[in-house]
């Protein structure tokens, strides 16, 4: 769907919410676009919306929630990541919330994840009173078939309880706590209708838009129109619990002890799961890698093995602007980065689950795969605009669905085939069900590589001959050739290798500027961070001067305060107004590329900076605003965390090799594809 041109008048609600006028669309007049540029909104402008990086991420591997510092669940979609929101005040301060915190206090004393988990702990102090709140989307031992979100993959020992469990404990003194639960179903369109369960003040059902959730607690509930409230003063050692359930028969804990047991079971699940991984031992970046690993798992939809690009929709790439997209889907271009990261940290089962999800997808009529699919494999991701929502800090429009799903993007074939080769080499066999996919993607790449497309960044301008797309077509044919060799098909191996050589030569002839730097596309000398993939995907050897020139040019000319932009918006027809922040994945790509071309110190220095700018809880959004040190875009962003794992592993392995006297070259790391097994 094209960007909405409808302007939304500013409005203010009872909480002081101010919704900014929507930014002009790609079709707006030059004067309107110029006016937009003159009134650029700061990412740190005062706002009733918490900074994106201040949110905590909760997950049960079926859906996720964002917990604000004030103790409010501001984002939760049930029962799946891509379901309509039940709590959506992330995108509109009237969009629904669920708060459990001391009455009249908004700033906590401390917030942290229980080590090795996605279980949050928040500590509050007021006067002589101290309380602690634990929050989790709980996981428990699987006892029956999941009728809420059925599995197509083999179920694990643990699975989602389909409930959000919160407990509060008074540590010292006494404090008045307040519960406020105000769902607004279908992205805020439908206020909840509440009813007490069996006349009890300890359980109430909220219904709207065909969804029912149950709130259960040992506090005394009171219904106030579309919301429920409760309060109690807790003294030292006293506890209370609150649960929101959408499970079968709306099952809930029946006591604070039961609620605590579910939280403890969730802690055990995450720690046992992380114990299977192989994050770097005894290194200062170990915690960053572990948090990224937990986040990637948390963004995985367990029933199918798919990974969502991010938990959210429409968090702005440009403060107050229109670069707002729905990322609750699975991009095929992410496959190679997902497989790389999962195998790097030893999560081979998850890698295989993701590969099986890819194998189950319905292709296009030509046999190629779409650029993205729903987490259940659906193809139609039609984009709509929710004009009734203000958007995060006035950034509109709010989008549901993603209109890029049917774009032509020629990079998809290379991403899929590179991931299949990685998986095949790691498992020492090519699964029979993947060979038809290999042939189809190779045939598609061979037929389309000469055509222009929208590029890796899904530009909504006119198609171009993007170098990164040509590069990924080369990857497709190069990896297909290696897979044909593994399968024992010399004819296809030779045919596909010849096509790879042809694409390689074409890129070097048309995609390199006079100063020896890879271009964004054939019609420009503009830079694009996606050409850094020429290093990580081994398009050119590490000692090639053109590769070195490209990496250094991007490091010095396509950065803000040292962080990497995707491209310069004033040099690129992406069909959108306004500028954007630096892209975190591109900065991590630069770390990897600098390491590969021998710029070890620059790579190390940039990695140190990137680790430091993670959120207080170690999470990353899609972008980073270098002027204000604020995170921008959807959150948490799988791409950013995947790239962190790869970039850090390159440097850590290089350091280890240097200590062992094997040389510091990152080009020798275990990131290259090993020799094909026979």
Secondary structure, 3 states (H helix, E strand, C coil): CCCCCCCCCCCECCCCCECCCCCCCCCCCHHHHHHHHHCCCCCCCCCCCCCHHHCEEEECCCCEEEECCCCEEEEEECCCCCCCEEECCCCCCCCCEEEEEECCCCCCCEEEECCCCCCEEEEEEECCEEEEEEEEEEEEECCCCCCCCCCCCCCCCEEEEEEEEEEEEEEECEEEEEEEEECEHHHHCEECEEEECCCCCCEEEEEECCEEEEEEECCCCEEECCEEEEEEEEECCCEEEEEEECCHHHCCCCCHHHHHHHHHHHHHHHHHHHHCCCCCCCCCCHHHHHHHHHHHHHCEECCCCEECCECCECCCCCCCCCCCCECCCEECCHHHHHHHHHHHCCCHHHHHHHHHHHHHCCCCCCCCCCCEECCCCCCCCCCEECCCCCCHHHCCCCEECCHHHHCCCCCHHHHHHHHHHHHHHHHCCCCHHHHHHHHHHHHHHHHHCCCCECCCCCCCCCCECEHHHHHHHHHHHHHHHHHHHHHCCHHHHHHHHHHHHHHHHHHHHHCECCCCCECCECCCCCCCHHHHHHHHCCCCCCCCHHHHHHHHHHHHHCEECCEECCCCCCCCCCCCCCCCCEEHHHHHHHHHHHHHCCCHHHHHHHHHHHHHCCCCCCCCEEEEECCCCEEEEEECEHHHHHHHHHHHHHHHHHHHHHHCCCCCCHHHCCCCCCCCCC
